Amino acid sequence: MEFLRFSAPDPDALAIGIEETRAKFAAARLAGDMLATVEHAADLGSMLTTARRESEALELMQTLLAEAEAQAAHEPAGWFFNAYATALQYCDRRDEANGVFANALALCRRNGWARLQSFVLQHWGRGLVEQQRFDEAQACFMEALDLRIQLNDPRQASTRRALEALAELRARRA
């Protein structure tokens, strides 16, 4: 089950974005800029996962785990771990994904990265639905919605849709 998985509205633009980000990643790596490398790996991993190429995203990101850990005080590392956890989730490695989501959430809370925290909660919530852990998923979605309301983030609509879909799923299972 892929609960409300995001699909790119423009696959051609996504493909172009992947290639542009791959070039930025390569340039940052060549320059030895560890933070930029982690940042571009996060973006590339996320885009590859959106393109249903999560195995490729996982392979790339696994080679950079130590670099991401070394940059944990910087927000791009939080985005990296969110993208890595999402790739793990869609590669059916949900137990590992849960641990990485928990780590990303802890980083967000410790550093005050509220916008990123809402993303981690939203992504983790979808993964928890896929594991039929509905109470935990609802708690994630509710916290994400609260943050998105505080931030006046337009993505609160997608969180509301996730809560509605979860309620419908629970009603069908009852």
N, C-alpha and C positions, 0 to 999 in steps of 0.2 A: 504494500500500500504506500502510495506517495501522497500524503495529506497536503493538499494545496501547494504543491511544488511550483515554484516560480518558473515561468517560461518567458524568454526574451520576446518582447513585442516585435522586434525587428532582427531576425536571425542573421541577416547580411551585415547589419551594423555590429552585431555581437562578434561575428567572425573578423571583421576589420579591427574591432577593439582588442580582440585576443592577440592578433598579430602586432598591433601597436604596443600593447602592454608587454608582450614577449620581448620586443626590441628594447623597451625601457628597462625591463628586468635584466637582460643581457648586458646592457650598458652599465647599470649600477653594479652588477657583479664584477664586471671587468675593471671598473674604477675602484673596487674594494669598499664601496659604500654599503656597509652592512645594514643600516636602517632602511635605506632606499631599496636594497635588495629584498628585505623582508616585506616592505610595503608593496612593491611591485609583485612579489610572489603571492601576497594575499589577494591582490586584485586579479592576477592571472588565475590563481586557483579558484576564485569565486566565479570568474567568467567561464572557465572550463567546466565547472560543475553545472552552471546554468546551461551550457551547451550539451549537457548529458555526457560529458567526458570526465567524469569524476575520478576514474582510475588514473587518467593522465595527471589530473590535479593532485591526487594523492601521491603519486610517484614523485612529482616535482617537490611538493611541500615536505615530504618525509626527509628529503636531503637537507632541509633547512631548519629542522627542529632546534638544533643547538643555537643557531644564529637567532632564531625567534626568541628562544629563552633568554639569550643574552641581552635582548632588546626589550624585555618585558616591562620596563618602566615607561616605554613609549607606546602610544596608542596604535601605531601600525602593527605591533606585535599582537595586540588584542584582536584586530581585524584578521590577522594571519590565523590565529587559533580558532576564530569563528569559522573561517573558510575551511580550515583543515578539519574541524569537527563535522562540518556539513558534508565534505567529501567522504569522510569516514562513514557517516550515516548512510549516504546513498550507495556506498560500496558494501552495505550490509554488515558493517562493523560497528553496530550501535552501542555496544558496551564501551568500546574505546571512545566513541564519539561522546558519550555521556560524561566521561572523565574530562575530556578536552573542553566540552561546553562548560562544565563546572569550573575549570581553571580559567577560562575566558571570562566567565561571569565574576569570579573572584577578582581578577585583574581590573575589570570595569568598576566594581564597587570600591576597591581600594584606591583607584586613581580618579574616580569621579567622571568616568566616561559615559554619561547618561545615554547619549544617542546610540553609541555602540552597544551599551547594555540592552537597549530595547531590541536591537537586532539579534543579539545572542539569545535573549529570552524567546523571541519569535521563532528563530530557527530551532532552538532546543525544544520548544513546545511542539513544533511539527514532528520532530523525531520521537518525542514521547507519545504522541498520538499513534504513530506507526507501531509503537511497542504496546499499545493499548493501556498506557499509563495515563488515563484520562484526568484524574484529579491533579496530578503533577503538571500535565500539559495545560490545564485550565489555569493553574496558579501562574505558570510562566506567561500565558497570554494576558492574564489580568495585570500582572506587573508590567509587562511591555506596554499595554494600553495606558496604564497610569503614567508611565514615563512619556509616552508619545503625546498624551494630553498636556502634560506639564511643558513639554517642548514645543507644543503647537505643531507637531509633525504630521503632515498629511498622510503618513503611513498608518495612522490610527485606523483608517478605514479598512486596511487589510487585516489588522488585528481584530477588528470587530467581525469581519467576515470569518476569520479563523474561529472565533468564539461561537458564532452562529453555526458554522459547519460542525464544530465539535458537539454542540448541543443536539444537532440533528443526528449525528452519528450515535450519540449516547441514547437518544430516544429510539432509534431503530434497533439498538442492541438490547433495550430493556424489554 
